[in-house]
Amino acid sequence: MALDRQTPDWLAALRDAYAIHNIVDLRSELPVWIIRWDGGTELEWMELTDPHQRIKPFHFEIYFGKEEHRDRHYLAALAEAAGSKDVVLKQLFGFWDLFYALPADTEGRTFLYAGQFCRQQPEWESLCAQWRQLSGLEPASANPDFVAFVRMALALPVIEDNLMDPVSRFMKLYASFLTRLAPAEGTIQEAADELNRDYFSNLWPIEDWIIGALSSDKFQLTPWHHEGRLTEWMKEGLGIDRLPSTVLALMPVDPPDEALDPMRVLVRNAQIQRACLAFARAMPETAATRLQDFGVSVITSPEPGRNAVRARLELRERAQRFQTFLKERFGVRSIVGIGRSLAPGAPLYPSHREAVLALHLCVQMEKDVLFFDEHASGEPMRYADLQRGADGLLEAFDRESDTDIRLASDKYVQLVLSHAAGRIEVTRSQFLAMLFQLLARIERRYPIRTEARDRFANELVAKLEEAQSMYQVIEGFKDALARLGLVSSSALSGPKVLRLEATLQYLRENFAEPLRLPEVARRAGFSVPVFTRAFKQATGTSFLSYVRSLRVEHAKRLLASSVLTTEQIAQSCGFQSQHHLLRSFKKVVGQTPGEYRRIHVLKHAQS
């Protein structure tokens, strides 16, 4: 806004301060400091942004004995900035800092500093290289320090090439504001508002506004509460022109039988989240923010005046555009839950809660897109409903009806998800309690030794206990139910079922070892004829076919994700020879290993 000629200096200064505030304070993930340098080794620090306790790269540098590297880095950067009239960009251990010598200090001893940040969205390979350089250790998802390092890096701001020039220009403008030097053209307010409007709003949007609109806190006001509409600066910041009414929740899903490193998935999901935020920015009347560390929450609204059917079609099409984008960009399938549309401008938490619930129901019901009201009554869930759902599942297991168990488990999962409202630990605890109730009932029917029972129970819940996302929690519960379904079957009598189930688990874990039928049958406590009949009853296939399928599945993963030769893959999967691998693979998959690898590599390249 241009200033009137009669505007007093103090009011102009206030407007300058407000314009600077709208950039700096709303993007607090990039701290800004003043550094006073004595020309030797002493530095005085003054933080200009809100103090915070976020973990930064320099915390890891100190922990791993690299503090001297950081000290030398600062001194070299300040010396370079003192001799330059431009912003100096410096990197240490893969993380970046900005330095700018304040022109008002003719001695060149006062600097504006911003850091630390990334120049591009972190990738797995680059993070591993940075970790090795910083710590001297190999990256491992089982190492809590490495996990903390990855999470820290993913939380840093990303200032890519298209944003670097605006940030550098802002640093100079900020220096002018702090030292009360007039900018080269116009006023500080005009220059700051121009940068905010033309660059930061699009390239570095403010997620806090969207997070506030989705908040469950009843005292949290929506960004548009006081005005009752979107002001121009809100439209710039949010990237929408009308009040939102509907929330979509999206997350990528991976094949349940594919073994994935949890930290690799975390890094991949962060890349997906950042890409979705930019994609939402380019879509009409759509904005997005991160949904925990696995998905994206989207606020949007259908075209005004459309009937309910047309509005739903528009929302579904918007969801499918996100899915197509993720498939083409990252080669992953995704699911979307859609909450009910509310009055424009109303607090969006109810729609957000429904969208997240519908998202998790997508996993249970194997849907790609699901509207919450398609499978929900809209009535608030009561604890009595949850208890009835649990009783229904227990009774279905007692009847040993596969159809009844499937229907009862679907209903129970929906009730638990509604009760948990997206809280992963609440969901996990409910599922664990149900599994142990089922196991206790089975044990009363088929008594077994305490040691065997405890070993089975630990194996049963391991996947569920280790799950990092709601999707994995649901999948872990479904897998455990399937195992209990086999154990509770009366097709096999007494403790035989537990012995056989434990044998199946043993085969899944040791398929690469030589597995001979007589030895496996003896290990399970059966004669060969009894084991053969029981195995066929339980799995629907023969012992040899089952082991072959396990080995082929592992070979498929290696063909798709490694550069090992077929001979090396044959050895690692338990095949007697490369020829044995070729013959078995062709029989199970219908392709040769070479054909499978070429097709998979081509699909990956196209994605």
SULMO-V475699 format. One record per backbone hydrogen bond with DSSP energy under -0.5 kcal/mol. CO is the residue of the C=O (numbers start at 0). NH is the residue of the N-H. E is the energy in kcal/mol with one decimal. If there is no record, write none. Layout:
# SULMO-V475699
co=<CO:CO>
nh=<NH:NH>
e=<E:E>
This chain:
# SULMO-V475699
co=<3:7:8:9:10:11:12:13:14:15:16:17:19:19:20:20:23:24:26:28:30:31:31:32:33:34:34:35:41:43:45:55:55:56:56:57:58:59:60:61:65:66:67:68:69:70:71:72:73:74:75:76:77:78:80:87:87:89:91:94:95:95:96:97:98:99:101:103:104:108:109:110:110:111:112:113:116:117:122:123:124:125:126:127:128:129:130:130:130:131:139:141:142:143:144:145:146:147:148:149:150:151:151:152:156:156:157:159:159:160:162:163:164:165:166:167:168:169:170:171:172:173:174:175:175:176:186:187:188:189:190:191:192:193:194:194:195:198:198:199:204:205:206:207:208:209:210:211:212:215:216:218:221:223:228:230:231:232:233:234:236:238:243:244:245:246:247:248:249:250:252:254:256:257:260:261:262:263:264:265:266:267:268:269:270:271:272:273:274:275:276:277:278:279:282:284:286:288:289:290:290:293:294:295:296:297:298:299:299:302:306:307:308:309:310:311:312:313:314:315:316:317:318:319:320:321:322:323:324:325:325:325:326:332:334:335:336:337:342:347:348:349:350:351:352:353:354:355:356:357:358:359:360:361:361:367:369:370:370:371:381:381:382:383:384:385:386:387:388:389:390:391:392:393:394:395:395:399:400:401:402:403:404:405:406:407:408:409:410:411:412:413:414:415:416:416:419:421:422:423:424:425:426:427:428:429:430:431:432:433:434:435:436:437:438:439:440:441:448:449:450:451:452:453:454:455:456:457:460:461:462:463:468:469:470:471:472:473:474:475:476:477:478:479:480:481:482:483:484:485:488:492:493:494:495:496:497:498:499:500:501:502:503:504:505:509:513:515:516:517:518:519:520:520:521:526:527:528:529:530:531:532:533:534:535:541:542:543:544:545:546:547:548:549:550:551:552:553:554:555:556:557:564:565:566:567:568:569:569:570:576:577:578:579:580:581:582:583:584:584:584:585:591:592:593:594:595:596:597:598:599:600:601:602>
nh=<6:11:12:13:14:15:16:17:18:19:20:21:22:23:24:25:26:27:29:30:114:47:48:112:45:36:110:43:37:35:33:58:59:59:60:61:62:63:65:64:69:70:71:72:73:74:75:76:77:78:79:80:81:82:83:89:98:96:94:91:115:116:89:113:87:111:104:105:107:36:101:34:112:99:32:97:95:158:126:127:128:129:130:131:132:133:134:135:136:135:142:143:146:147:148:149:150:151:152:153:154:154:155:155:117:158:159:162:163:164:166:167:168:169:170:171:172:173:174:175:176:177:178:179:180:179:190:191:192:193:194:195:196:197:198:199:200:201:202:203:206:209:210:211:212:213:214:214:347:217:219:220:224:227:230:234:235:236:237:238:205:285:344:341:299:338:297:336:295:334:332:257:258:259:264:265:266:267:268:269:270:271:272:273:274:275:276:277:278:279:280:281:282:282:285:300:298:296:291:293:294:251:290:249:288:247:286:244:245:305:310:311:312:313:314:315:316:317:318:319:320:321:322:323:324:325:326:327:328:329:330:331:330:252:250:369:248:371:345:351:352:353:354:355:356:357:358:359:360:361:362:363:364:365:366:335:337:373:374:374:384:385:386:387:388:389:390:391:392:393:394:395:396:397:398:399:400:401:404:405:406:407:408:409:410:411:412:413:414:415:416:417:418:419:420:421:422:423:426:427:428:429:430:431:432:433:434:435:436:437:438:439:440:441:442:443:444:445:452:453:454:455:456:457:458:459:460:461:464:465:466:466:472:473:474:475:476:477:478:479:480:481:482:483:484:485:486:487:488:488:491:495:496:498:499:500:501:502:503:504:505:506:507:508:509:512:515:519:520:521:522:523:524:525:524:530:531:532:533:534:535:536:537:538:539:545:546:547:548:549:550:551:552:553:554:555:556:557:558:559:560:561:568:569:570:571:572:573:574:573:580:581:582:583:584:585:586:587:588:589:590:589:595:596:597:598:599:600:601:602:603:604:605:606>
e=<-2.0:-2.1:-2.4:-1.8:-2.3:-2.1:-2.5:-2.3:-2.1:-2.3:-2.5:-2.0:-1.3:-2.7:-1.2:-0.8:-1.4:-0.6:-1.7:-0.6:-1.4:-2.7:-1.1:-2.9:-2.2:-0.5:-2.4:-2.8:-1.8:-2.8:-2.8:-1.3:-0.9:-0.7:-2.0:-2.2:-2.1:-2.5:-3.9:-1.5:-1.5:-2.3:-2.5:-2.1:-2.4:-2.2:-2.5:-2.2:-2.7:-2.1:-1.9:-2.7:-2.5:-1.0:-1.5:-0.5:-2.3:-2.5:-2.0:-2.9:-0.7:-1.5:-2.2:-1.9:-3.2:-3.2:-1.6:-1.1:-1.7:-2.9:-2.4:-2.6:-0.5:-1.9:-2.9:-2.8:-2.7:-2.9:-2.5:-2.4:-2.1:-2.4:-2.4:-2.3:-2.2:-2.4:-3.2:-0.6:-0.5:-1.8:-1.9:-0.7:-2.1:-2.4:-2.1:-2.5:-2.4:-2.3:-2.5:-2.3:-1.1:-0.6:-0.6:-1.0:-2.7:-0.6:-0.7:-1.7:-1.4:-0.8:-2.1:-2.5:-2.6:-2.2:-2.2:-1.7:-2.1:-3.3:-2.0:-1.9:-2.2:-2.6:-1.9:-0.6:-2.1:-0.7:-2.3:-2.9:-2.8:-2.0:-2.2:-2.6:-2.6:-3.0:-1.9:-2.0:-2.5:-0.6:-3.3:-2.5:-0.8:-0.6:-2.8:-2.6:-1.8:-1.4:-0.6:-0.8:-1.5:-0.5:-1.7:-0.6:-2.1:-2.4:-0.6:-2.4:-2.1:-2.2:-3.3:-2.0:-0.6:-0.5:-1.7:-2.7:-2.5:-2.6:-3.3:-2.8:-2.5:-2.3:-0.7:-1.9:-0.6:-0.6:-2.2:-2.0:-2.3:-2.7:-3.0:-2.0:-1.9:-2.2:-2.8:-2.2:-2.2:-2.6:-2.2:-1.8:-2.3:-2.9:-1.6:-1.2:-0.7:-0.8:-1.0:-0.6:-2.6:-2.7:-0.7:-1.7:-2.2:-0.7:-2.5:-2.8:-2.3:-2.7:-2.1:-2.4:-2.4:-1.4:-2.6:-2.2:-2.1:-2.1:-2.2:-2.7:-2.5:-2.0:-2.2:-2.5:-1.7:-1.5:-1.9:-2.7:-2.2:-2.4:-2.2:-2.5:-2.7:-2.5:-0.8:-1.1:-0.9:-2.6:-1.8:-2.1:-2.9:-3.0:-2.5:-2.4:-3.2:-2.0:-2.3:-2.5:-2.1:-3.0:-2.1:-2.0:-2.2:-1.6:-0.9:-1.5:-3.1:-0.9:-1.8:-2.4:-2.4:-1.7:-0.5:-1.4:-0.9:-1.4:-2.3:-2.4:-2.2:-2.2:-2.7:-2.4:-1.7:-2.2:-2.5:-1.9:-1.9:-1.7:-1.8:-0.8:-1.2:-0.6:-2.8:-2.3:-2.4:-2.7:-2.6:-2.2:-2.1:-2.5:-2.7:-2.0:-2.1:-2.5:-2.6:-2.2:-2.4:-2.9:-1.7:-0.6:-1.6:-0.8:-2.0:-2.6:-2.4:-2.0:-2.3:-2.7:-2.2:-2.0:-2.4:-2.2:-1.7:-2.4:-2.5:-2.0:-1.8:-2.3:-2.4:-1.7:-1.2:-2.9:-2.5:-2.7:-2.1:-2.2:-2.6:-2.4:-2.0:-2.5:-1.8:-0.8:-2.7:-1.9:-0.7:-0.5:-2.1:-2.5:-2.3:-2.7:-2.1:-2.4:-2.4:-2.1:-2.4:-2.1:-2.0:-2.4:-2.5:-1.6:-2.1:-2.6:-0.5:-0.9:-0.7:-1.3:-1.1:-1.9:-2.8:-2.7:-2.4:-1.7:-2.2:-2.0:-2.1:-2.4:-2.1:-1.5:-1.5:-1.8:-0.6:-2.5:-2.7:-2.3:-2.3:-1.8:-0.7:-2.7:-0.8:-2.8:-2.6:-2.1:-2.7:-3.0:-1.9:-2.1:-2.3:-2.5:-2.0:-2.2:-2.3:-2.4:-2.2:-1.9:-2.2:-2.4:-2.2:-1.8:-2.2:-2.3:-1.6:-2.1:-2.7:-1.9:-1.6:-1.7:-2.5:-2.4:-1.8:-2.2:-1.4:-0.7:-2.0:-0.7:-1.9:-2.5:-2.5:-2.5:-3.0:-2.2:-1.7:-2.2:-3.0:-0.8:-0.6:-1.1:-2.5:-2.5:-2.3:-2.3:-2.3:-2.7:-2.2:-2.3:-2.4:-2.3:-2.2:-1.6>
